[in-house]
Amino acid sequence: RRSRDRFWSASMDESKRDAYATLYECLTTVIQLAAPFTPFQTEELYQNLVVRPFGDAVPESVHLCDYPSADLTRIDRGLLEEMAMVRAIVSLGLRVRNDHKLKVRQPLAEASVVVANPDLRARVAAYASLIADELNVKEVHFLESADEFVHYKAKPNFRRVGARVGKLMPAVKKALETADAAALRQAILADGEARLEIAGETIAFDGDDIEIQIVEREGFAAAGDSAAVVILRTDLSEDLVDEGIYRDILNRVQTLRKELELEYTQRIGLAVEGSARIERVLASRREHFMAETLCAQLRTGIPEPGGNGTHPVREYDLDGETLRVALLPE
């Protein structure tokens, strides 16, 4: 999905060639890996992908190729670590959206990210635009602390801690409620445990003993784990709402193409009508809409049923705004 634009590029530039070359190596390597287990299927694929293009320059059968072996020197450990953190940040951001019922297609103004490891934070900041795309936010900021947007509360795991402390459990509960939860979280991240003096005893708590809950300021939503915290700004401007409606329109039309089993390269004509807001949103993005949907002819307003031979009209509710769409005859 991240490489879709590279494959769909109109020109055969270096980026597109690299994308095809990488895909080709993946396909041909998997064919060789699977050959002992699915000999006939892989042979057919090999003939189509390798023998036909290259003829006598390659072995005539996949079963005459050497079995692939891994070249561990080509593994970029730093890149793997960075991308693992990027994926973790995106996962947290999507969790925030899901928990707070913020549709992924609705753009948001910004995301603020706190990465616990300072070195990794600096390296991952280079992927801010990728994270912004995945979370559908306009800007991504990397911060040293989330204190401006959230505070923390500590809650004991009663079953786990209670088995250890017995009658001290009420005192433990009270101590955690009044403790600096942010400091407890930091100690667990840094040392694997946090220690508190309770009723004359020093008690150690690890990440399984206590749950550090994130409480957001109004207008923000957050989620975090031991590696990172992601805070999304949830208030919406009129422009952001308009962009969310536009993305919903695009989604409905692309889904309609799939339902009608149109070829992905097939150009279409569309008749569209809706509320004043939908028509305004679509008019301001007409060129982009036509390119994204492969629409060669776009008409505002739908004829009466049966008029001009239009296909059946589909009607959608986009958060209270009505959208009607029909394909025009070829």
C-alpha positions in Angstrom: 0.0 0.0 0.0 2.8 2.4 0.8 4.3 1.8 -2.6 1.1 2.1 -4.6 2.0 5.6 -6.0 5.4 4.3 -7.1 3.8 1.5 -9.1 1.1 3.8 -10.6 3.5 6.6 -11.6 3.0 7.7 -15.2 6.7 7.8 -16.0 9.2 5.0 -15.7 11.5 6.9 -13.3 14.1 5.5 -10.9 11.6 5.1 -8.1 9.2 3.1 -10.2 12.1 0.9 -11.6 13.3 0.3 -8.0 9.8 -0.7 -7.0 9.4 -3.2 -9.8 12.9 -4.6 -9.3 12.2 -5.2 -5.6 8.9 -6.8 -6.3 10.5 -9.0 -8.9 13.2 -10.2 -6.6 10.6 -11.0 -3.9 8.4 -13.0 -6.3 11.2 -15.0 -7.8 12.9 -15.7 -4.5 9.6 -16.9 -3.0 9.0 -19.2 -6.0 12.4 -20.8 -5.4 11.7 -21.2 -1.7 8.3 -22.8 -2.3 9.4 -25.1 -5.2 10.0 -28.2 -3.1 6.6 -28.0 -1.6 4.4 -26.8 -4.6 6.5 -28.0 -7.6 4.0 -27.6 -10.4 2.6 -24.2 -9.3 6.1 -22.7 -8.8 7.3 -24.2 -12.1 4.5 -22.4 -14.0 5.2 -19.1 -12.2 9.0 -19.5 -12.9 8.4 -20.1 -16.6 6.2 -17.0 -16.9 8.3 -14.7 -14.8 11.9 -15.9 -15.5 12.2 -18.1 -18.6 10.0 -16.2 -21.0 11.7 -12.9 -20.4 15.3 -14.1 -20.2 15.4 -17.4 -22.2 18.7 -19.2 -22.3 20.3 -16.8 -19.8 18.6 -18.5 -16.9 18.2 -22.1 -15.7 15.3 -23.7 -17.8 13.5 -24.9 -14.6 13.0 -23.6 -11.1 14.1 -27.1 -10.0 17.5 -26.5 -11.5 18.1 -23.3 -9.5 20.2 -23.3 -6.3 18.0 -23.1 -3.2 18.1 -19.4 -1.9 20.2 -18.6 1.1 20.0 -15.6 3.3 22.6 -12.8 3.0 22.7 -11.5 6.5 25.1 -8.7 5.6 22.3 -7.0 3.7 20.2 -6.5 6.8 20.1 -2.9 8.0 19.6 -3.3 11.7 19.2 0.4 12.3 16.5 0.7 9.7 14.6 -2.2 11.1 14.7 -0.6 14.6 13.5 2.7 13.2 10.7 1.2 11.2 9.6 -0.9 14.2 9.2 2.3 16.2 7.4 4.0 13.3 5.0 1.1 13.2 4.5 1.2 17.0 3.8 5.0 16.8 1.2 4.5 14.0 -0.4 1.6 15.9 -0.8 3.8 19.0 -2.2 6.6 16.9 -4.7 4.3 15.3 -5.7 3.0 18.7 -6.4 6.6 19.8 -8.6 7.1 16.8 -10.5 3.8 17.5 -10.9 4.4 21.2 -12.2 7.9 20.6 -14.3 7.1 17.5 -12.2 9.3 15.2 -12.6 8.0 11.7 -9.3 7.3 9.9 -10.6 9.2 6.9 -11.1 12.4 8.9 -7.9 14.5 8.8 -6.7 15.9 12.1 -4.6 19.0 12.7 -1.6 17.4 14.5 -0.1 14.5 16.4 2.5 14.9 19.1 4.8 12.0 19.8 7.1 11.2 22.7 9.6 8.4 22.2 11.2 7.2 25.5 14.6 6.5 23.9 16.2 9.9 23.1 18.5 8.4 20.4 15.7 6.6 18.7 13.5 9.8 18.9 16.0 11.8 16.9 16.3 9.0 14.2 12.5 8.4 13.9 11.8 12.2 13.5 13.0 11.8 9.9 9.9 9.7 9.2 7.4 12.4 10.4 5.8 12.7 6.9 5.2 9.0 6.7 3.7 8.9 10.2 1.5 11.9 9.2 0.2 10.1 6.1 -0.6 6.9 8.1 -2.4 8.7 10.9 -4.0 11.2 8.5 -2.8 14.3 10.3 -1.4 17.6 9.0 1.7 17.8 11.2 3.7 15.5 13.5 5.8 17.0 16.3 8.3 15.0 18.4 8.5 16.1 22.0 10.7 15.2 25.0 7.7 15.1 27.3 3.9 14.8 27.0 3.2 16.8 30.2 1.8 19.7 28.3 -1.0 17.5 27.0 -1.5 14.7 29.5 -1.0 13.6 33.0 -0.8 10.1 34.5 -2.6 8.0 37.1 -1.3 4.8 38.7 -3.6 1.9 39.3 -2.6 -1.4 41.0 -3.1 -4.8 39.5 -5.0 -6.0 42.6 -4.7 -9.7 41.9 -1.0 -9.6 41.3 0.0 -7.1 44.0 -2.5 -8.3 46.5 -1.0 -11.8 46.5 2.3 -10.2 47.5 1.4 -7.5 50.0 -1.7 -9.0 51.7 -3.1 -6.7 54.3 -1.0 -3.8 53.1 -3.2 -3.6 49.9 -5.3 -0.7 51.1 -2.2 1.3 51.9 -0.6 0.4 48.6 -3.8 1.5 46.7 -3.7 4.9 48.6 0.0 5.3 48.0 -0.3 4.7 44.3 -3.2 7.2 44.0 -1.2 10.0 45.6 2.2 9.1 44.0 3.7 10.9 41.1 2.5 8.5 38.4 4.8 10.1 35.7 7.8 9.5 37.9 6.7 5.9 38.5 6.3 5.4 34.8 9.7 6.9 34.1 11.3 4.6 36.7 9.7 1.5 35.3 10.9 2.5 31.8 14.4 3.2 32.9 15.0 0.5 35.5 12.3 -2.0 35.0 10.7 -1.2 38.4 9.6 1.6 40.7 10.0 1.6 44.5 7.7 3.2 47.1 8.0 3.4 50.9 4.6 2.2 52.2 3.9 1.5 55.9 7.6 1.4 56.7 8.4 -1.1 53.9 10.1 -0.6 50.5 7.9 -2.2 47.9 9.0 -2.6 44.3 6.5 -2.5 41.4 7.2 -3.6 37.8 5.1 -2.9 34.7 2.8 -5.8 35.4 2.1 -4.7 39.0 0.7 -1.3 38.2 -1.2 0.2 35.2 -0.2 3.8 34.3 -3.2 5.4 32.8 -3.0 8.4 30.5 -5.5 11.3 31.2 -5.7 13.8 28.4 -6.4 17.5 28.4 -9.7 18.6 26.7 -9.3 18.7 23.0 -6.7 15.9 22.9 -6.7 12.2 22.9 -3.7 10.0 23.7 -2.4 6.4 24.1 1.0 5.1 25.2 3.1 2.2 26.1 6.6 1.6 27.4 8.2 2.9 24.2 6.1 5.9 23.2 3.1 8.2 23.8 1.0 9.6 20.9 -1.3 12.5 21.4 -3.8 13.6 18.7 -5.5 17.0 18.6 -9.2 16.2 18.2 -10.8 19.6 17.6 -11.9 20.1 14.0 -11.8 23.2 11.8 -14.3 23.7 9.0 -11.5 23.0 6.5 -10.7 19.7 8.2 -14.4 18.7 8.2 -14.6 19.5 4.5 -11.5 17.4 3.8 -13.0 14.5 5.8 -16.2 14.7 3.7 -14.2 14.7 0.5 -12.3 11.6 1.5 -15.6 9.9 2.3 -16.9 10.8 -1.2 -13.8 9.3 -2.7 -14.2 6.2 -0.7 -17.8 5.7 -1.7 -17.0 6.1 -5.4 -14.0 3.8 -5.3 -16.2 1.2 -3.5 -18.8 1.6 -6.2 -16.2 0.8 -8.8 -15.4 -2.4 -7.0 -19.0 -3.4 -6.6 -19.6 -2.9 -10.3 -16.5 -5.0 -11.0 -14.9 -2.3 -13.2 -11.4 -2.8 -14.4 -9.0 -0.8 -12.3 -7.8 1.1 -15.4 -11.3 1.7 -16.8 -12.3 5.4 -17.2 -15.9 6.3 -16.2 -18.4 9.1 -16.3 -20.2 10.2 -13.1 -23.3 12.1 -12.3 -23.1 13.4 -8.7 -25.4 15.5 -6.5 -25.8 16.2 -2.8 -26.2 18.8 -0.2 -24.8 22.3 -0.8 -21.7 21.4 1.3 -21.0 18.2 -0.6 -21.3 20.0 -4.0 -19.0 22.8 -2.7 -16.4 20.4 -1.4 -16.4 18.4 -4.6 -16.2 21.6 -6.8 -13.1 22.8 -5.0 -11.4 19.5 -5.6 -12.8 18.6 -8.9 -9.5 18.0 -10.7 -8.1 15.7 -8.0 -11.4 13.8 -7.7 -11.5 13.1 -11.4 -7.8 11.9 -11.4 -8.3 9.6 -8.4 -11.5 8.0 -9.7 -10.4 7.8 -13.3 -13.4 10.0 -14.2 -13.4 11.3 -17.7 -16.7 13.1 -17.4 -18.2 14.6 -14.3 -21.7 16.1 -14.2 -23.4 17.8 -11.2 -27.0 16.7 -10.9 -28.6 13.3 -11.7 -31.3 13.0 -14.4 -34.7 11.5 -13.5 -34.7 7.7 -13.3 -34.2 6.3 -16.8 -33.2 9.6 -18.2 -30.1 9.5 -20.5 -29.6 5.9 -19.7 -27.7 6.4 -16.4 -27.0 3.4 -14.2 -29.0 3.0 -11.0 -28.5 5.8 -8.5 -26.6 5.0 -5.3 -27.4 7.2 -2.2 -25.0 7.6 0.8 -25.3 9.3 4.1 -22.0 11.1 5.0 -22.5 12.1 8.6 -25.8 13.8 7.8 -24.8 15.0 4.4 -26.6 13.2 1.5 -24.6 12.1 -1.6 -26.1 10.6 -4.7 -24.0 9.0 -7.4 -24.7 7.3 -10.7 -22.4 6.1 -13.6 -23.1 7.8 -16.9 -23.5 5.7 -20.0 -20.3 5.0 -22.0 
